Structures are given as structure tokens and as C-alpha cells.
Amino acid sequence: MPNIPFPHVPSYPGVPALVRPVSAAIASSPVLAIGIGTLENILGSALQQSPRWGIFDSSGNQLGINTSASISRTKAITSALAGQMTGADDPVLSTVGFDFMKEMRLSDFPVEGGHYANYNKVEMPANPVVTLALAATEGYRTNFLNAIDAACKSTGLYSVVTPEVTYFNYSVERYTYQRRAYKGATLLIVDISLKEIRQVEAIYKTVPTPIVNPQNSAATPQVNNGMTQPTAPDTSTLKSLTNKIPALAGAS
């Protein structure tokens, strides 16, 4: 059935004021509906907690965002309102995709009968891929690409944050992006591939003192005495006997 418009009740002495529902007031005033909707979206985005998606460095800064240009939430609301009224292009960075791959490799060897037996299982480094999208002006897009390129060349470690799990100690391995006319002239979509870095500490040990007088002389380890002068080798027993054979033959 068609919606019955809310009756207009004039404000005169003796006429009670009727409670007007909020939905009816918004429906009767398109300008108020637009204003309330815009303010609700702005307040929701400005007052929400820290982002739960993205790539963050050791200082908690999100990859691709210039922290020196960060502003307060009150100023963010004012800027957003001004952008809504004037149509200005405010930069919007979003995480639009996340792929995660974890691999285990099983080592095996053949046995009799054409069968195989597994003897080891190795955990490979994880390889997540995060897709970031930036809609902004040319200056913001340039800074965004420069930040990702610097992260790819650096040895810094990053954390990949998702609502369920936070993955620590990851390095940016590569990034790819494409520009297409049908995807918008001011939109950048970048795929960032990371790889897990397992930090280890090198342990150095001193060389044990060699045994001076072992019970078995053959157990003495080889010792490097440095460079030595060459000497004539000792005559072997067989050679000495061979040299004596002519003398023995003459004596007989």
C-alpha cells in the first residue's frame, strides 16, 4: 500500500505536539537525510579504532602512509566535511585483498617394492600477498609507490595485521601493479608479496685444546705447523735392500 504522508500539524495554542518519528523526518527532508548519512559515515570512520588490516613496520606505521602528514581526529572530521562539500579528492588507502600460503615439504626415499617412505618434514617460510588500493591525486600516488619501493629494497621487517592473526617478521619480497583505463585514472592497486624471515643468532665456539700425549698416537689430530723447508725423504726399507743386493751377490 502507498505510504501515507505524515500530517502537518500547525503549532497553535491548545494543539498538542505530536511525536514525529526520525524516519519520517528524514524522509520528508532529503537534505537532512544526506547530512545525517554523511555525518554518520564520517564519524564512523574518524572514531573507529586503529586499522585491523594492513602492513605495519616496527614503529606501528602503516606501509604507504606518510606519518608526518597525520592529523587529529577532529581535524580529520573537518577535512572530510570540507571534502564532501567542495568535492576535493582526499586520499583513501584500503586493503582489498589478502592471500596467505603456508607450505610443508616432506622428504622421501624409495624402498623395495616400488614404495616410498617419508623420513623428514621441513617447514618453509610463509608467503602472504597483500593487495593495497589507493585512490588519490598524483602526488599521493607517487609517494605511495616510493614508500613501497623503499620497503622492497630495505631489510626492515614488517607485520601483516589481519582481524584474526598478526604475522610478525616479514620482509617485502616484490610488488606488482597495473594501470588500466577502465579501472580509473586515479586508482592504484598494488600487490605486495612478503616472505617470512626467521631470525637466528650465530654461536661461536673456541677450538678445543689438542691432546698432547694420547694413548694411541694415531688419535692425534693433524696440526698445521705453517710453511716448512723441504727435506730429502728417508730411504725406504725396500730401497735399502735393493741397494744391498749387488754387494751380497759379489761377496758370494
Secondary structure as GFF3:
##gff-version 3
##sequence-region A 1 252
A	DSSP	alpha_helix	22	28	.	.	.	ID=ss1
A	DSSP	alpha_helix	30	47	.	.	.	ID=ss2
A	DSSP	beta_strand	54	56	.	.	.	ID=ss3
A	DSSP	three_ten_helix	67	69	.	.	.	ID=ss4
A	DSSP	alpha_helix	73	86	.	.	.	ID=ss5
A	DSSP	beta_strand	92	99	.	.	.	ID=ss6
A	DSSP	beta_strand	104	110	.	.	.	ID=ss7
A	DSSP	three_ten_helix	112	114	.	.	.	ID=ss8
A	DSSP	beta_strand	116	123	.	.	.	ID=ss9
A	DSSP	beta_strand	129	135	.	.	.	ID=ss10
A	DSSP	alpha_helix	138	153	.	.	.	ID=ss11
A	DSSP	beta_strand	158	161	.	.	.	ID=ss12
A	DSSP	beta_strand	166	177	.	.	.	ID=ss13
A	DSSP	three_ten_helix	181	183	.	.	.	ID=ss14
A	DSSP	beta_strand	187	196	.	.	.	ID=ss15
A	DSSP	three_ten_helix	217	219	.	.	.	ID=ss16
A	DSSP	alpha_helix	237	251	.	.	.	ID=ss17
###
